[in-house]
Amino acid sequence: MKILISFLLLLQAAIVFAQIPDHIYRSSVHTVKLFRSGDIYSYPVLKLNSSDQLELYFDDLDADIKNYYYTYQLCNADWTPANLQPFDYIRGFQTTRINTYRTSSVAFTRYTNYQAVIPDRNCAPTHSGNYLLKVFLNSDTSQLVFTKRFLVVENKTSVAAQVVQPLGGQLYRTHQRVQVGVTPGPQIKVFNPQDIKVVILQNNIWPTALYNDRPSIFRGNYFEYYDDATTTFEAGKEWRWIDLRSYRLMSDRMQRLVPDSGHQVYVFVKPDGERNQQPYIYYRDLDGIYTIENIDNLNPYWQSDYAHVMFTFVPPGNRAYEGKSIYLFGELTNYAQDRDSKMDFDPGKGVYQKTLFLKQGYYNYSYVTLADNRKEGEKYAFENTEGNYAETENSYTVLVYYRAFGARADELVGYANVSSLPLIR
């Protein structure tokens, strides 16, 4: 019996590990994009039982034809798998093959571009909440290729949100607070204020999401969340950018554009430095995402090329930060702090460098630091590299979850977007 219990626990741990959100498991797969149909700048959100659709694109650099399939995994507010069977939240087939693909053309890099429109009429979610889109090979879910988050919302609450400056004097000039008010609709029966959970995202970045399961105040059917400790974010600064829409002409942030005889393209981005002492200047950015665009050819998805793009960060005095590492940060690295985003310090040049293999497009990025001996749960910081300015334009997403008495999964019953721009203009 003990052996059986141990095996089940290990199996459960393996299943959870295999469902890391927004993660690519095969090195041949690049440039996974999922967004609302027709809007390349949007976050993937669907309204339940609506005609909303998402577009999925990704490249396989093996440049052959594979049998890719996808399915959905319903998750709770904290992205743990929901205690429901797939037939409880998927209508139709449990898996669907991706039948639309095209081999790259007019590009030195050979790849196969795959596309899908989600949900398919034969495979659609029937429950609101957090979902993982899971893409795998040969209709075998153990051959997981990548996961991607998306949301399905059924609006049953009224959500009001506003970005204000924190009350604390130490945070007033460097942070932003999101004040949230929630009024549940008649379909929701709240027996305990903790039946409602509020999650706040800054620029749709999940690793820094703030979770609130206790309202600051509640009056009858109204719940308000405004505590500095659970609704306040570092403001950061406007994102840096690199325009890679052309590999024939240099853009303003390129230092060198070098094609070699092996039909490989190398892009050297102009060196960056600390911005924490520079005055704040507002300009429009993409809030950390990247878009696949091409001004050299017609179609950006199968007529775009790839390049080795080198980023360089120059620390003060050309000396490495003591006890800290620097990471390249943004959607281009999945907002992760791992070996794929960690920059290497070159003591001879006195700079940090990192090379990424990127498709033509327009990219936002930042630099963050993380202590080498960090404690568990410690988050990255902009303090050294970018600085924090309350004037920074950030977008915030407020998600409201509800779990009815006896239910086995969280429902996403409220959704709202708010910008910090009115705060500073």
Secondary structure, DSSP 8 states (H G I E B T S, - for coil): -HHHHHHHHHHHHHHHHTT-TT-B--TTEEEEEEEETT-TTS--EEETTSS--EEEEEEETT-S---EEEEEEEE-TTS-B-SS-GGGTEEE-S-EE--EEEE--S-SS--EEEEEEESBTTEEE-S-EEEEEEEEETT-TTSEEEEEEEEEE---EEEEEEEE--SSTTTTTTEEEEEEEEEE-TT---SSGGGEEEEEEETTEEEEEEEE-S-SEEETTEEEE--HHHHEEE-----EEEE-S-SSS--TTEEEEEE-TTS-EEEEE--EE--TTS--------TT-EE---SSSS-TTTS--EEEEEEEEE-GGG---TTEEEEEESGGGTT--STTTB-EEETTTTEEEEEEEEESSEEEEEEEEEETT--TT---B-TTTT---TT---EEEEEEEE--TT-SS-EEEEEEEEESHHHH-
